[in-house]
Amino acid sequence: MLLALTRDRSGRIWRLADACGACAAATSRTAAVPDTLLAPRRPAASAPAAPRHFHDESRRVREMLTYLASALGCITSPAARLLALQCALRAGTDGCARLPAGLLRSMRMHRRAEVWQELVADGWLDLPVTRAAFMHVRLLDEAILDQAPGRSARRRAAHWALQPSPLPIPPAAASAERLTALVLASHADASGTSADLAVVARLCGHSRQQMGELLDRLVARRILAAWHHQPDTDDVHWKPGPRRPLPLRPASSPAP
């Protein structure tokens, strides 16, 4: 049984109820409440301690993805979910966010009007105002206005979501692959790399059957080295792929 959070279309009424994983996944605008993060398990003594900012940023992204799973429609595409994540993390107290054109190009979403239209159809934001250097959007979700912590910490999380460690995403990856890798990276910590398969599928906006194909695609792209599903616990375990070396810079010419 899971603790499920259901949101109505206006965003003003929220309901908490116990539900099975299948019911929570089938109910529109519903997300499973994750386990508390106030007292995380201590990592094993042999495991290297990850930097604190890594945990803060990955946790912040995971919490926002969990929220968006209930705030957005169940048929919202992975591209629109990735765009909504950047808008939510970069929004100010007035509910407005500015997305530079360079950022949208790096996400391969520059001038993709159909992705914005999905979020408009969900009643989540107004049509953006196109300018030369950035896109200016106004979010209609009142819950975004009460975010904590401050904007600078959320912007760091938004930047981390573009290249989530330890699963760097190649530029040619499709939006579904990017979102799947981001969800997995947001669940990785010093205690291991595993998560509940139903939770991963819910945050990705896919069915459980589609997740196997997506994970195989991540292995083919060498984002993952391997993965397997443990039926008795319904957990999915994965191993990050090999680290990609940074491109070498040409040696500078000696001074005359």
C-alpha positions, 0 to 999 in steps of 0.5 A: 500500500502507498500513501497517494496524493491527489490534486484537483484541476484547480490545484486548491484541493489535495487529498491524501489516501491509502491506495495500492500502486496500480490504483495510484498509477491509474488515477489522474493527477495522483502521485505516491508520496515518497519516503521521508527524507528527514532521516536518511540511512547512513551509507556503508563505511566503505562507500565514498561520501558524495558531496552534500550539494549532490544530495540537495540538488538530486533530492530537490529534482526528485521532489519536483518530479514527484509534484509534477507527476500529479500536477500534469496530465497523465498523457503529458509527454516526456519533453513537456515534463522536462520543460515544466521541471526547468520552468518550476525550478527557475520560477521567481516568487511572482510565478514567472520564469525566464528560459534563455534560448541557449538553454532551450537549444541544449535541451533540443526544445528551441522553437518547439511550440507543440511542447509549450501547447501541452503545458498550456492544455494542462492549465499549467502556464500561459503561452510564453512571450518570445523574445530574442534572448529568452522565453518569458513564461508565467506559471498558473500553478499557485503551489509553485509560488511557495517553494523553498529554499531560495531561487539560487538553490533551485537554479543549481538543481535546474542546472544539475537536471541538465547533466545529472550525475552519475548518469550524464546524458548524450546530446543525441538522446531522446526526451524519453531517454533524458527523463528516464535517466534523470529520474534514475539519477535523482534516486541514486545515493550512497546507499545504492542505485535502486528504486521502486519500478512503479514510482519510476514509471509514474515519474516518467509518465510511462507504463511499467511495460514501457520502462523495460524498453526505455532502460534497454535503450539507456544500456544501448546508449551506454548511459547504463551498464546494466539493469534488472528487475527484482520481482519480489520487491518490485525494485529496479536496480541499475549500474551507471555506464562508463564515465565519458572522458572530457574532450581534450583542449588543444595545447596553447602555443608557446609565448614568443 
